[in-house]
Amino acid sequence: MLDLSAQFQQLKGDLMPAIESVLEKAAFINGSEVAEFAKELSHYTGIKHVIPCANGTDALQLALMALDLPEGSEVICPGFTYIAVAEVCKLLKLNPVFAEVDAETFNLDPFEIEKHITPMTKVIVPVHLFGQCCDMESIMAIAEKHNLFVIEDNAQSIGAECYYSDGSVKPAGGIAHIGTTSFFPSKNLGAYGDGGAVFTNDDILAKKIKTLANHGQEVKYQHKMVGINSRLDTLQAAILLVKLKHLEAFTEIRRATAAAYDEAFKDMEQIRIPKRFSKSTHVFHQYTLRILDGDRTKIMASLKEAGIASMVYYPLPIHKQEAFLTEQSLPVCESLSKEVISLPIGSEMSKESIEYITSTFKQIIKQK
């Protein structure tokens, strides 16, 4: 799905000196590159505070911990996404409440949120899935109406922007009270190991999150609160500093690839190409189609035979997972889990590989 080795070869001339510098200085934990990366990412996103941490799941945990929620508080999140949001809720003795998503954008449907609000609801967690923003203007209005916190899970859409009706443009991850992201290697801005960050424009929340991520201490051996140990190591920060400089260029390559896919598949009745939400830009962490008429398993097997990778994000909605099983019915989430398929997209893809994927995929679909 992503040729990280080819990407490394593109950046090797910048990456190796950055890595060697960290090794020579031997400041492997909290080296200067960590603070520098936080500063540069803050500048890139326009978000005031960036707090690096160990991974995207920790970022979600830190965000929820910072809100001091009572045990049993309800957290509304999409049923069609990765498990991390619900997982962290359970670990913190909070109750994830799964809401329906929009069938075209795959993102949390604002019109479904209010159906799930109760006196125990404290937080909404919209996930900016596959590379574009949720309808944050509507979600923030709902949150304000009901006095709720909002945490943006921006693990898949770093660099995307959200358009508001007043003409303003806001960065994904910097709209809600707190935002989170992941630097998992396959992400648009990916490390060569685990990594994550928490975003906020709130000075008080930023200070608290930094403290929570450092064992609850501001001064060494003086613990003001119960925290966790969640750090972005210096090597990963050095790598991310290099890759951040190329993020915009890599995003444009992803967009060009998506446009080529769109053009190739636009007239095929058996599939639906990904919809562009009018209130957001798209950075295409994934290019995700819906198979409306065909056997997805056989299609993926045929792609594999042709040497083309494909993936299903996500084959089972959260409310159907054994760890979170409910009797709830979310028809859109359940349908998407049976229909979606993602094709390769990344900064290292050549024109020839795109042409091969599109022609082969079209031929397979027509045969099915």
C-alpha positions in Angstrom: 0.0 0.0 0.0 2.9 2.3 0.7 6.5 1.9 -0.5 8.4 3.4 2.5 11.7 2.1 1.2 11.3 4.1 -2.0 10.4 7.2 0.1 13.5 6.7 2.2 15.7 6.7 -0.9 14.1 10.0 -1.9 15.0 11.6 1.4 18.1 9.7 2.3 20.4 12.6 1.7 18.6 14.7 4.4 17.6 11.9 6.7 21.0 10.3 7.4 22.7 13.4 8.6 19.8 14.1 10.9 19.9 10.6 12.3 23.7 10.7 12.7 23.5 14.0 14.5 21.2 12.5 17.2 23.4 9.5 17.5 26.5 11.6 18.0 24.9 13.9 20.6 23.3 10.8 22.3 20.4 12.9 23.6 17.9 10.1 22.8 15.2 11.3 25.1 13.9 14.9 25.0 16.7 16.0 22.7 16.6 19.5 21.1 15.0 18.0 18.0 11.8 17.2 19.9 11.2 20.9 20.8 12.2 22.0 17.4 9.8 19.6 15.7 7.0 20.8 18.0 7.7 24.4 17.0 7.9 23.7 13.3 4.7 21.6 13.3 2.9 24.4 15.3 4.1 26.8 12.6 2.9 24.5 9.8 -0.5 23.9 11.2 -1.1 27.3 12.8 -2.0 25.6 16.1 -0.5 27.3 19.1 0.6 24.3 21.1 1.9 21.0 19.9 2.8 18.4 22.5 4.7 15.4 21.1 4.0 12.0 22.6 4.6 8.3 22.0 1.8 7.5 19.6 -1.6 8.5 18.4 -3.5 6.3 20.9 -1.6 8.0 23.8 -2.5 11.3 22.3 -6.2 10.4 22.6 -5.7 9.2 26.1 -3.9 12.4 27.2 -6.6 14.5 25.6 -9.3 12.7 27.6 -7.3 12.6 30.8 -6.9 16.4 30.6 -10.6 16.9 30.7 -11.0 15.3 34.2 -14.2 13.5 33.2 -16.3 11.7 35.8 -16.2 7.9 35.6 -19.0 6.6 33.3 -19.1 9.8 31.2 -20.2 9.2 27.7 -18.0 10.0 24.7 -19.7 10.1 21.3 -17.6 8.8 18.4 -18.1 7.3 15.0 -18.9 3.6 14.6 -16.8 3.4 11.5 -13.2 4.1 12.3 -10.2 2.6 14.0 -10.6 1.1 17.5 -8.3 3.6 19.3 -10.9 6.1 20.4 -13.2 3.5 21.9 -10.3 1.6 23.4 -9.0 4.6 25.3 -12.5 5.4 26.6 -12.8 2.0 28.1 -9.3 2.2 29.7 -10.3 5.4 31.4 -13.6 4.0 32.5 -15.6 6.1 30.1 -18.4 4.9 27.9 -17.9 5.2 24.1 -21.2 5.8 22.3 -21.2 5.0 18.6 -22.9 7.3 16.1 -23.6 6.9 12.4 -21.4 8.3 9.7 -22.1 9.9 6.4 -22.2 7.3 3.6 -20.4 9.6 1.1 -17.6 11.2 3.2 -17.2 8.3 5.8 -17.1 11.0 8.5 -19.2 11.4 11.6 -22.7 12.7 10.7 -23.5 15.8 12.7 -27.2 15.1 12.3 -26.8 11.8 14.1 -24.9 13.2 17.1 -27.8 14.8 19.0 -29.7 11.5 18.9 -27.1 10.1 21.3 -26.7 13.1 23.7 -27.8 12.3 27.3 -27.1 13.9 30.7 -23.9 11.7 30.8 -22.5 12.9 27.5 -19.4 15.0 28.0 -17.3 14.7 24.8 -17.7 14.4 21.0 -14.7 12.8 19.1 -15.0 13.4 15.4 -12.4 11.5 13.4 -11.2 13.1 10.2 -11.1 9.9 8.2 -9.0 9.1 5.2 -7.8 12.7 4.7 -10.6 15.2 5.0 -12.3 17.0 7.8 -15.7 16.3 9.4 -18.3 19.1 9.4 -16.6 20.9 12.3 -18.7 24.0 12.1 -21.9 22.0 12.8 -20.2 19.8 15.4 -18.8 22.7 17.3 -22.2 24.3 17.3 -23.8 21.2 18.7 -21.1 21.0 21.4 -21.6 24.6 22.4 -25.4 24.1 22.5 -25.0 21.2 24.9 -21.9 22.4 26.8 -19.7 19.5 25.5 -16.0 19.1 24.9 -14.7 18.2 21.4 -11.5 16.3 20.6 -10.5 16.0 17.0 -8.8 12.8 16.0 -6.6 14.0 13.2 -4.4 11.0 12.8 -5.3 10.7 9.1 -5.7 14.2 7.9 -2.8 16.3 9.0 -2.5 19.4 6.7 -6.2 19.4 5.8 -8.2 22.5 6.2 -11.8 23.1 7.2 -13.9 25.9 5.5 -16.5 27.8 7.6 -19.6 29.6 6.3 -18.1 33.0 7.3 -15.2 32.4 4.9 -12.7 31.5 7.5 -10.3 28.6 7.1 -9.3 26.5 10.1 -6.7 23.7 10.4 -7.7 20.1 11.0 -6.8 19.3 14.6 -6.9 23.0 15.7 -10.6 23.7 15.7 -11.8 21.8 18.8 -10.7 22.1 22.4 -8.0 19.5 21.7 -6.7 17.7 18.7 -4.6 14.6 18.3 -2.5 13.0 15.6 -0.4 10.0 14.9 3.0 9.6 13.2 2.7 5.9 12.5 5.0 5.1 9.5 2.1 4.9 7.0 0.7 8.3 7.9 1.1 11.2 5.5 3.6 12.6 8.0 5.1 9.3 9.3 8.0 8.5 11.5 10.2 5.4 11.3 8.5 4.0 14.4 5.7 5.1 16.7 4.9 8.7 17.5 2.0 11.1 18.1 1.1 14.6 19.2 -1.6 16.5 21.0 -2.8 19.9 19.7 -4.5 22.8 21.5 -4.8 26.6 21.4 -5.7 26.6 25.1 -2.7 27.6 27.3 -4.1 25.9 30.4 -4.9 22.6 28.6 -1.5 22.6 27.0 0.3 22.9 30.3 -1.8 20.1 31.8 -1.3 17.8 28.8 2.5 18.3 29.0 2.4 17.5 32.7 0.3 14.4 32.2 2.6 13.1 29.5 5.6 13.4 31.8 4.4 11.3 34.7 2.4 14.1 36.1 5.4 16.2 36.9 6.5 19.7 36.0 9.6 19.5 38.1 11.5 16.2 38.3 10.4 14.0 41.2 7.5 16.3 42.1 4.3 14.8 40.8 1.3 17.0 40.9 -1.1 14.5 39.3 -1.2 10.9 38.1 0.1 10.9 34.5 1.7 8.6 32.0 5.1 8.2 30.4 4.5 9.2 26.7 7.4 10.8 24.8 8.3 11.2 21.2 11.9 10.0 21.1 14.6 12.3 19.6 15.4 10.0 16.6 11.8 10.1 15.5 11.6 13.9 16.0 14.7 14.3 13.8 13.2 12.2 11.1 9.9 14.0 11.3 11.6 17.4 11.0 13.1 16.3 7.7 9.8 14.8 6.4 7.7 17.8 7.5 9.6 19.9 4.9 8.3 17.7 2.2 4.8 17.2 3.4 3.2 19.8 1.1 4.9 18.4 -2.0 4.0 14.8 -1.0 0.4 15.9 -0.4 0.1 17.3 -3.9 1.4 14.0 -5.3 -1.3 12.2 -3.4 -3.9 14.6 -4.7 -2.7 14.1 -8.3 -2.9 10.4 -7.9 -6.4 10.6 -6.5 -7.4 12.8 -9.4 -6.1 10.2 -11.8 -8.0 7.5 -10.1 -11.2 9.6 -10.2 -10.9 10.2 -13.9 -10.3 6.5 -14.6 -13.2 5.3 -12.4 -15.8 8.1 -12.7 -18.1 6.4 -15.2 -18.1 2.9 -13.5 -21.5 2.1 -12.2 -20.2 -0.7 -9.9 -18.2 1.6 -7.7 -18.4 5.0 -6.0 -15.3 7.2 -6.0 -14.6 9.1 -2.7 -16.6 12.2 -2.3 -14.9 15.5 -1.7 -16.6 17.3 1.2 -17.2 20.9 0.2 -16.2 22.2 3.6 -12.8 20.6 3.6 -9.6 20.1 1.6 -8.5 16.5 1.2 -5.0 15.2 1.8 -5.7 11.5 0.8 -4.3 9.4 3.5 -6.3 6.7 1.8 -8.1 6.6 -1.5 -11.2 4.6 -0.5 -13.8 3.4 -3.0 -17.1 1.7 -2.4 -17.8 -1.5 -4.3 -21.6 -1.5 -4.9 -21.9 -4.4 -7.2 -19.2 -7.1 -7.0 -17.5 -9.6 -4.7 -14.9 -7.6 -2.8 -13.0 -10.6 -1.6 -12.6 -11.9 -5.2 -11.7 -8.4 -6.4 -8.9 -8.1 -3.8 -7.7 -11.6 -4.7 -7.5 -10.7 -8.4 -5.6 -7.5 -7.5 -3.1 -9.4 -5.4 -2.6 -11.8 -8.3 -1.8 -8.8 -10.5 0.7 -7.5 -7.9 -1.5 -4.7 -6.7 -2.0 -4.1 -3.0 -5.4 -3.3 -1.5 -6.8 -2.9 2.0 -10.2 -2.7 3.8 -10.4 0.1 6.4 -12.5 -1.1 8.3 -13.9 -4.6 7.9 -16.0 -4.6 11.1 -17.5 -1.5 12.7 -16.6 -0.9 16.3 -20.1 -1.7 17.7 -19.7 -5.2 16.1 -16.3 -5.9 17.6 -16.3 -8.5 20.4 -14.6 -6.0 22.8 -17.4 -3.4 22.3 -20.3 -5.5 21.1 -23.7 -3.8 21.4 -27.2 -4.5 20.0 -27.0 -1.1 18.3 -27.9 -0.8 14.6 -25.8 1.5 12.5 -26.7 0.6 9.0 -24.4 3.0 7.2 -21.4 1.9 9.2 -22.3 -1.8 8.6 -22.7 -1.3 4.9 -19.5 0.6 4.5 -17.6 -2.1 6.2 -18.8 -4.5 3.5 -18.2 -2.1 0.6 -15.0 -0.1 1.1 -11.7 -0.9 -0.5 -8.6 1.3 -0.5 -6.0 1.4 -3.4 -2.4 2.4 -3.1 -1.7 6.1 -2.8 1.6 7.7 -1.7 4.3 10.1 -2.6 6.5 7.5 -4.3 4.0 6.4 -6.9 5.0 6.7 -10.6 2.8 7.6 -13.5 3.3 4.1 -14.9 2.2 2.4 -11.6 -0.9 4.6 -11.5 -1.8 3.7 -15.1 -1.2 0.0 -14.4 -3.4 0.0 -11.2 -6.2 1.9 -12.9 -6.3 -0.2 -16.0 -6.0 -3.5 -14.1 -8.7 -2.5 -11.5 -11.1 -1.5 -14.3 -10.6 -4.8 -16.0 -11.2 -6.7 -12.8 -14.3 -4.8 -11.9 -15.8 -5.4 -15.4 -15.1 -9.1 -15.1 -16.8 -9.3 -11.7 
